[in-house]
Amino acid sequence: MFLSLLQSSLNSFLPLPGLDHYMHEYEKFIVHWMDSYALKKRLLITSFETLTNENSGVFQAKRVANWLNRLDGVDVINQKYVPCLWRKVINHGRYVLQKLSNLLSELFGAGTNECPIR
């Protein structure tokens, strides 16, 4: 009950757009990108899972870089830096955990399975 009162109060002050509004905005976004580039340059299909996968991620990041590099007005980093960029940005969480694991191994000896942080 409290939430419905709060929502009705907020709606009177701040009319929040509904799903229809956001769907229309998304449609405008897609139409812009689809209309802005030639047909052969429009589409690159990948997935979050493939892009963040330890085995396929760097390859997918290179595909994205190559695809973006074909577009006018888009500057892409040198291909040799893509693996580093992937580790630091796309797969940052895993990279940080590996660095932490390495640090803990150095501090408390390699091969320990117990985490000293409680």
C-alpha positions in Angstrom: 0.0 0.0 0.0 2.8 2.4 0.9 4.5 1.8 -2.5 1.3 2.5 -4.4 0.8 5.7 -2.5 4.5 6.7 -3.1 4.2 5.8 -6.8 1.0 7.8 -7.3 2.6 10.8 -5.4 5.6 10.6 -7.6 3.5 10.2 -10.8 1.8 13.5 -10.0 5.1 15.3 -9.7 7.3 13.4 -12.1 5.4 11.7 -15.0 7.6 8.6 -15.6 7.6 7.3 -19.2 6.2 3.9 -19.6 7.4 0.8 -21.6 5.9 2.2 -24.8 8.1 5.3 -24.5 11.3 3.2 -24.0 10.4 0.9 -26.8 9.9 3.8 -29.2 13.3 5.3 -28.1 15.0 1.9 -28.6 13.4 1.7 -32.1 14.8 5.2 -33.0 18.2 4.0 -31.7 18.2 0.9 -33.9 16.8 2.8 -37.0 19.6 5.4 -36.6 22.3 2.8 -36.6 20.8 0.7 -39.4 20.3 3.7 -41.6 23.7 5.3 -40.9 25.9 2.6 -42.4 26.0 0.7 -45.7 24.4 -2.7 -45.7 27.6 -4.7 -45.7 28.9 -2.8 -42.7 25.7 -3.0 -40.6 25.9 -6.2 -38.7 28.3 -8.0 -36.5 26.8 -10.8 -34.4 28.4 -11.9 -31.2 27.2 -12.5 -27.7 28.2 -11.4 -24.2 29.1 -15.0 -23.3 31.4 -15.3 -26.4 33.0 -11.9 -25.8 33.8 -12.6 -22.2 34.8 -16.2 -22.6 38.4 -16.9 -21.6 39.0 -19.0 -24.8 37.1 -16.9 -27.4 37.0 -13.4 -25.9 40.2 -12.0 -27.4 39.2 -13.3 -30.9 35.8 -11.8 -30.6 37.2 -8.5 -29.4 39.5 -8.5 -32.5 36.4 -9.1 -34.7 34.6 -6.1 -33.0 37.7 -3.9 -33.5 38.0 -5.0 -37.2 34.3 -4.3 -37.8 34.5 -0.9 -36.1 37.6 0.0 -38.0 35.7 -0.2 -41.3 33.3 2.6 -40.2 33.9 6.2 -41.0 34.7 8.3 -38.0 35.7 5.5 -35.7 39.3 5.2 -34.6 40.3 1.8 -33.3 43.5 0.9 -31.4 46.3 -1.1 -32.9 45.4 -4.8 -33.2 48.3 -5.8 -31.0 46.8 -4.0 -28.1 43.4 -5.7 -28.3 44.3 -8.6 -26.0 45.4 -6.2 -23.3 42.3 -4.0 -23.7 40.2 -7.2 -23.5 41.8 -8.2 -20.2 41.6 -4.8 -18.7 38.2 -3.7 -19.8 35.9 -6.5 -21.1 37.1 -9.1 -18.7 38.2 -6.8 -15.9 36.7 -8.8 -13.0 38.5 -12.0 -13.9 41.8 -10.0 -14.5 41.5 -8.4 -11.0 40.8 -11.8 -9.4 43.9 -13.3 -11.1 46.1 -10.4 -9.9 44.7 -10.8 -6.4 45.3 -14.5 -6.5 48.9 -14.0 -7.7 49.4 -11.4 -4.9 48.1 -13.8 -2.3 50.3 -16.6 -3.6 53.3 -14.3 -3.3 52.4 -13.2 0.2 51.3 -16.5 1.7 53.1 -19.1 -0.5 52.1 -20.8 -3.7 49.8 -23.7 -3.5 47.8 -22.6 -0.5 44.1 -23.2 -0.8 43.0 -21.2 2.2 42.2 -17.6 1.9 43.9 -15.5 4.6 41.2 -12.9 4.4 38.4 -13.5 6.8 
